[in-house]
Amino acid sequence: MSGTYMPKTPLARVVHAFEENVIALLLGLMALITFVNVVLRYIFNSGLIWGLELTLVLFAWLVMFGIAYGFKITMHLGVDALLNIVGRGPRRLMALLTVGICLIYALLLMKGAYDYWAPYANLAPTTGRWFPTGFEEMKPWDFRGYVPTERIPVPGFLRAPLEALFLPEGEDPYEKLPIVVPYTIIPVSVALMVFRLAQAAMRIVSGEQDGLIVSHEAEDAVEEAAAAKEG
């Protein structure tokens, strides 16, 4: 069950609290922006022109960040009918096979995520179709650090550092938030996914965990509701 995850060290508790706060912040900001936009639209006949785009960015961040978090707390859903009819040993082997396949997929996804994000950060993508064999030779016009979002304004206090980091020489100053900022969640979330899958593999080997998915969530929920009703 996802609710059984408990961080064991002070650092793990800090990281766990940080991740939960990030998820709560993303959800809260999405709700707040949507609520304000509805009020402005229907009462004042106005609105935040950047509200929809920012809400979509926050939702994308929530989904991408939540994938890795789901692996950590064993929150992802799956079919465990076969796992439930075999013994503990075969179940662990099948779980390790599943983790191995997921890790291979996540590593392939990591290469694709970095290669997609890199030009927007004025970095060179990797060469090679499946495995990175080096870095592409980039021309000045191949870098895309100048590409902005459509409507999200760049905060004044972030303008100077963002321009120093990502704005190619000779390009106009940013008026909108550079798209590299929302796109950064792509490689970051996939890297977190690889890390969490590796952790899950170690927990399965040590016997602390039986698989990657939450099992019997519906049955447990019914039992908890029945127990609460009886109490």
N, C-alpha and C positions, 0 to 999 in steps of 0.2 A: 504493500500500500504506500502511496505517496506520503501519507501523513506520518510514517514511521521513521523518516529520515531525521537523524539527530547529529549535528556536527560534534566532533569529539575533541577538537583542540581549540584554543582561543582564536587562532588565526582562521580556522574553519568557521567558527561562529561569526567572526567579523565579516568574512566573505559571504556567508549565507545571509546575514542581515543586510549586507549591501545589495545582494541580488534581489532579495525580496523588496527592498525599498525602491530599487530601480523599477521593478515591475509595477509596484504600486504608484510610483511617480508617473510612469508612462500612461497607466490607466487613468489616473487623476487628471493629467493634462488633457488627454483626449476628451474626457467628459466635460471638463471646464470649458475648453475651446468650443466644443459643440453646443453646450448650453448657452454660452455668451453669444454665439453666432445666431442661434434661434431667437433669443431675446432681441438682438439688434435687428434681425430681419422682420420679425412680425410686430414689433412695437415701434421701432424707430425707422423702419424701411431702409435699413443700412446693413452693414455686415463687415466681417473681416475678410478682405479679399484673399488673404493668404491662409485663412482658417482651414479650408478643405485640404489643401496640399499639405499643410503641417500635420493635420490629423492623420492623413494617409502615411506620412513619414513616421509618425509616432506609432501607428499600428504596425507598420513593417518592422520597426525596431522591436516592438513588443513580441511579435511572432518569432523573429530571428533569435532574439535573446532568450525567449522562452523555450526554444527547442533544446538548447544546451541545458537549461535549468531543469527541463523535464527529464532528461537523462540522469541528472544528478539525484533527483528525488523519486525516480522510478514512477513517473507520472504518465508516460505514453501508453496508449491503449494497444492491445493486440489480441491475437487468438492463442490461447494456451491449452487447447483441448488435447493436443498431442503430448505436451509437457506433463499434463496431469495424469497420464496413464503409464508413465515410465518412472523408474526409480530415481533416487537422488543423483546417483553417478551419471547415468545417461542424460538426465536433465541438465546437469552442469556442463557436460560436453556439448549439448545442443545449444545452451546459452552462450558458451564460448565461441561456437561456430557462428552464431548470430552476431555476437559482438565483433568478431573478425570481419565478417561481411560488411557490417556497418562502418567499421574503421576504414576499410578499403574504399568504400563509397565516400566517406567523409574526407579522406585524403585526396581523392580525385576532385571532390568538390572544393577543397581548399585551393588547389591549383587554379581551378576555374574562377573561384571567387577573387583570388589575388590578381589574376590576369585581367579580369574585368575592371577591378578597382584601380589598378596601378596607373593607367594613363591619366586618370582624373587627379591623381596625387603627384603627377609629373615623375612617375617612376616607370621603369621598363618592365613589361610583362616577361614571363619566362618563355623559353622555347621548349619544344617537345610536345607531343600530343597527349601522352599519359603521364609522363614523369618529367619534372623540370630538368633540362639539360644545360641550362644557361639562361642568359637574358638577351632579349631582342635588342638589336641596334636601333636606337630611336633618333629620329630627326626632330628638330625644334617644333615643327608643325604637328608632330604626332602626340605631343602632350596636350591634355585637355583640362588643365587646371583652371582655365578661364571659364569653363561651362558653368552657368548659374542654375539654380532652381527657377521655376517659372514666376513665383510670386512671393516667396518667403523673404522678407527683408533681412539683411545681415545686421546683427546687433552692433552698435557703435564700438563697444569695447572689444569685439572680436575682429573688427575690420583689419586693423594693422597686423596682428599675428597671422590671420588667414592669408592676407596678401603676401606677407613675407614667406609663408610656407608654400603656397600653391599658385600664386598669380605669376604667369610667365612674364618675362621682361617685354615691355612694349605694349602690354594689354591694358585696357581701361580699368580703373579701380572697380571693385565690386560694388554693385548696387543691390544685388540679391545674394542670398546665401549660396556659396559655391556648392555644387552638387556633390563634391567629394565628401562633404560632412555627412549627409544622410547615407551615402554609399559606404561609409566606413564600417557600418554595422555588418556588411556582408562578409569581409574576411575575418573580422573580429568574432562574429558569432560562429563561423565555421571552425575557427581555431579553438574556441571554447567547446564546441561539439566534439572535436578530436580529443581534447583533454578529458572531458567528462566520460567519453567512451573508454578511454584508457583506464580511467579510475574504476569504471564499472567492471572492466575485465579483471582488474586486480582484486576487486571485492568478490567476484565470482570464484576466482581461483582460491581465495582465502576462505570461502564458504560463508561470507557475510551476506551474500545476495544470490538469488536463484535465477534471475533473468533481468531483461531490460524493460519489461512491461508490467503495468499494474494488473494484478489478477483478482478476480472475483470481487470487483469493486461494487457491483450491483448487489450481490448477496450480502456483503459486509454492511452496505448502507441499510438494507432491509433489516438485518439483525440489530444494528445500532438503533434504528427507529423503533423496533419492537421492544428493545430493552428500555429505551427512554420512556415509551408509553407505559410499560409495566411499572417502571419506577415512579 
